[in-house]
Amino acid sequence: MNRLSSLSILFGVIVLSLSFCTNGQKNSITKLEMERFDSGFFSIHKPKGWKVITAGACSEFAFLIRDPSESIMQIFYFGQVGPVYMSNQQKQIDYQYMNMGGYPIAWIEMPVVNPLTPSNFLTKFHRIARTQVARSFISQCPRLDNLQIISALPQPSQISGGSTELIRALFTEDGKLGEGLFLVTVAPYMPFTGGPGGGNAYGLMITGITAPKLEFRNIENVLIRSVESFTMSQPYVNNCMRQQAITYAGILKAGKTLSETSDIIMKGWENRNKSDDIISERRSDAILGKERLYDPNTGEVYEFENGFYDNYNINRGKYDMNNLQLLPKNNYDLWMKASLDGNRHLR
């Protein structure tokens, strides 16, 4: 099999029509009309009128469903992503092989993922997305820039030699802050050592749901339901089994549809720790350069540019609102409360 084609990215994007206001008002979600999309060999429930793009086949199949106005709100599944390198040494061996007149190695741009863990693989995903092999396969590959892990829960892996995690993370894309849940499996692939193709690994069956940070908790259940609706026809599955008996059987074993994956993601979200919610809020403030203060008398929370509090604290006498405090680190209710624009409300 051509290794160039083995970078397989299977992902879809389900976007809700949203209207929301800041300054403390709750997000308002408009009704989203869904429709069943049927390609003949796979089907999924998607927002009406959205574009569907497909690429690859069988274990390398990829699809994309996207509203071009908001790419950060998405669902994606990657059947097989790679190969990446497991060590700098192996990457140098491949470079030397090419420099000595060997065949070009299509994955030479791929990053080193060491240690090989699902979390580490996901943090390197922005580098994978920028490689020529990724862009030539599907140009709209999500980048997940500046990705920061909030939590990573180990899950049973059905791939021999693989490890799986359910990961909650923040990231940026096109200047916007996003939050997501990702189910990621990684496994080594070493047909031989000491030459091109040795010391490599793949990301397998990578599923993610993401949305802008402010909207994620309001729409994650809709995104999960869309994941659950994905199915492939039995004739297509049978054909893939004939062509790729070992590879496709392993992926099929992990879930003939994405329903099992959607259950894992849903349970992970429902059983999440409140401390993770606070960590997500604090890290989003750090990424955006913001800080939150609250008024102990009213319970209102205000958002300011990072560093405002230090100056405010030594000049309280200049303000009518002279009792603002930093949010306590473990006060869940305050961290979850919608914040007001501090500059507009400060007196």
Backbone hydrogen bonds, N-H to C=O, Kabsch-Sander energy under -0.5 kcal/mol:
donor,donor_aa,acceptor,acceptor_aa,energy
5,S,2,N,-0.8
6,S,3,R,-1.0
7,L,4,L,-0.8
8,S,6,S,-1.4
8,S,80,Q,-3.2
10,L,8,S,-0.5
11,F,9,I,-0.7
11,F,63,F,-1.6
12,G,75,I,-1.1
13,V,65,I,-1.8
15,V,13,V,-0.6
18,L,16,L,-0.7
19,S,28,S,-2.1
24,G,339,S,-1.0
25,Q,22,T,-1.1
28,S,19,S,-1.6
29,I,27,N,-0.5
30,T,17,S,-1.2
30,T,28,S,-0.6
33,E,31,K,-0.6
34,M,32,L,-0.6
35,E,46,K,-3.2
37,F,35,E,-0.6
37,F,44,I,-3.3
38,D,36,R,-0.5
39,S,42,F,-2.8
40,G,42,F,-0.6
43,S,231,T,-2.3
44,I,37,F,-2.0
46,K,35,E,-3.3
46,K,44,I,-0.5
48,K,33,E,-2.3
50,W,47,P,-1.6
51,K,66,R,-1.1
53,I,64,L,-3.1
55,A,62,A,-3.3
60,E,57,A,-2.7
61,F,58,C,-1.9
62,A,55,A,-3.6
64,L,53,I,-3.3
66,R,51,K,-1.6
70,E,67,D,-2.1
73,M,70,E,-1.1
74,Q,72,I,-0.8
74,Q,210,T,-2.2
75,I,12,G,-1.7
76,F,208,G,-2.8
77,Y,10,L,-1.7
78,F,206,I,-2.8
79,G,61,F,-0.5
79,G,77,Y,-0.6
80,Q,8,S,-0.8
81,V,203,G,-3.2
84,V,201,A,-2.6
85,Y,111,P,-2.3
86,M,199,G,-2.4
91,K,87,S,-1.3
92,Q,88,N,-2.3
93,I,89,Q,-2.0
94,D,90,Q,-1.9
95,Y,91,K,-2.1
96,Q,92,Q,-2.5
97,Y,93,I,-2.2
98,M,94,D,-2.2
99,N,95,Y,-2.5
100,M,96,Q,-1.5
101,G,98,M,-1.7
102,G,97,Y,-2.1
106,A,104,P,-0.7
108,I,105,I,-1.7
110,M,107,W,-1.9
113,V,85,Y,-3.4
113,V,111,P,-0.5
114,N,112,V,-0.7
117,T,115,P,-1.4
121,F,117,T,-2.4
122,L,118,P,-2.2
123,T,119,S,-2.0
124,K,120,N,-1.0
124,K,121,F,-0.6
125,F,122,L,-1.4
127,R,124,K,-1.0
128,I,124,K,-1.6
129,A,125,F,-2.6
130,R,126,H,-0.7
131,T,128,I,-1.6
135,R,131,T,-2.3
136,S,132,Q,-2.3
137,F,133,V,-0.8
138,I,134,A,-2.4
141,C,138,I,-1.3
145,D,172,T,-1.4
147,L,144,L,-0.7
148,Q,170,L,-2.7
150,I,168,R,-3.4
151,S,168,R,-1.6
153,L,166,L,-2.7
155,Q,164,T,-2.5
160,S,158,Q,-0.5
162,G,159,I,-2.4
163,S,186,V,-2.1
164,T,155,Q,-0.7
165,E,184,V,-2.2
166,L,153,L,-2.7
167,I,165,E,-0.7
167,I,182,F,-3.7
168,R,151,S,-2.5
169,A,180,G,-2.2
170,L,148,Q,-2.3
171,F,178,G,-2.1
172,T,145,D,-2.8
173,E,176,K,-2.1
176,K,173,E,-1.7
178,G,171,F,-3.5
178,G,176,K,-0.5
179,E,211,A,-2.6
180,G,169,A,-2.4
181,L,209,I,-2.1
182,F,167,I,-2.9
183,L,207,T,-3.1
184,V,165,E,-2.4
184,V,182,F,-0.6
185,T,204,L,-1.2
186,V,163,S,-2.2
187,A,202,Y,-1.9
189,Y,200,N,-3.6
198,G,195,G,-2.0
200,N,189,Y,-1.2
201,A,84,V,-1.8
202,Y,187,A,-2.6
203,G,81,V,-2.9
204,L,185,T,-3.2
205,M,79,G,-1.3
206,I,78,F,-2.2
207,T,183,L,-2.4
207,T,205,M,-0.6
208,G,76,F,-2.9
209,I,181,L,-2.3
210,T,74,Q,-3.0
211,A,179,E,-1.8
213,K,177,L,-2.3
215,E,212,P,-1.4
216,F,212,P,-1.5
218,N,215,E,-1.2
219,I,215,E,-1.1
219,I,216,F,-1.0
220,E,216,F,-1.7
222,V,219,I,-0.7
223,L,219,I,-2.0
224,I,220,E,-2.3
225,R,221,N,-1.8
226,S,222,V,-1.6
227,V,223,L,-1.9
228,E,224,I,-2.3
229,S,225,R,-1.1
230,F,227,V,-1.4
231,T,43,S,-2.1
233,S,41,F,-2.7
237,V,233,S,-2.1
238,N,234,Q,-2.7
239,N,235,P,-2.1
240,C,236,Y,-2.3
241,M,237,V,-2.2
242,R,238,N,-1.6
243,Q,239,N,-1.8
244,Q,240,C,-3.3
248,Y,244,Q,-2.5
249,A,244,Q,-0.7
249,A,245,A,-1.2
250,G,246,I,-1.7
251,I,247,T,-1.5
252,L,248,Y,-2.9
253,K,249,A,-2.2
254,A,250,G,-0.9
255,G,252,L,-1.6
258,L,230,F,-0.9
262,S,258,L,-2.4
263,D,259,S,-1.8
264,I,260,E,-1.8
265,I,261,T,-2.4
266,M,262,S,-2.6
267,K,263,D,-2.6
268,G,264,I,-2.3
269,W,265,I,-2.1
270,E,266,M,-2.6
271,N,267,K,-2.2
272,R,269,W,-1.2
276,D,273,N,-0.8
277,D,273,N,-1.1
278,I,274,K,-1.8
279,I,275,S,-2.3
280,S,276,D,-2.5
281,E,277,D,-1.9
282,R,278,I,-2.7
283,R,279,I,-2.6
284,S,280,S,-1.9
285,D,281,E,-1.9
286,A,282,R,-1.9
287,I,283,R,-2.4
288,L,284,S,-2.2
289,G,285,D,-1.0
290,K,285,D,-3.0
291,E,304,F,-2.3
293,L,302,Y,-2.4
294,Y,325,Q,-2.7
295,D,300,E,-2.2
298,T,295,D,-0.7
299,G,295,D,-3.4
302,Y,293,L,-3.6
303,E,340,L,-3.0
304,F,291,E,-2.8
306,N,289,G,-2.7
308,F,305,E,-1.9
311,N,307,G,-1.0
312,Y,308,F,-2.4
313,N,309,Y,-3.1
314,I,310,D,-0.8
315,N,312,Y,-1.4
318,K,315,N,-1.7
319,Y,316,R,-2.1
320,D,347,R,-1.1
322,N,320,D,-1.6
325,Q,294,Y,-2.4
327,L,292,R,-1.2
331,N,328,P,-1.3
332,Y,330,N,-1.2
335,W,331,N,-2.0
336,M,332,Y,-2.0
337,K,333,D,-0.8
337,K,334,L,-0.5
340,L,301,V,-3.0
342,G,303,E,-2.2
342,G,340,L,-0.8
344,R,341,D,-0.6
345,H,341,D,-1.5
346,L,342,G,-2.3
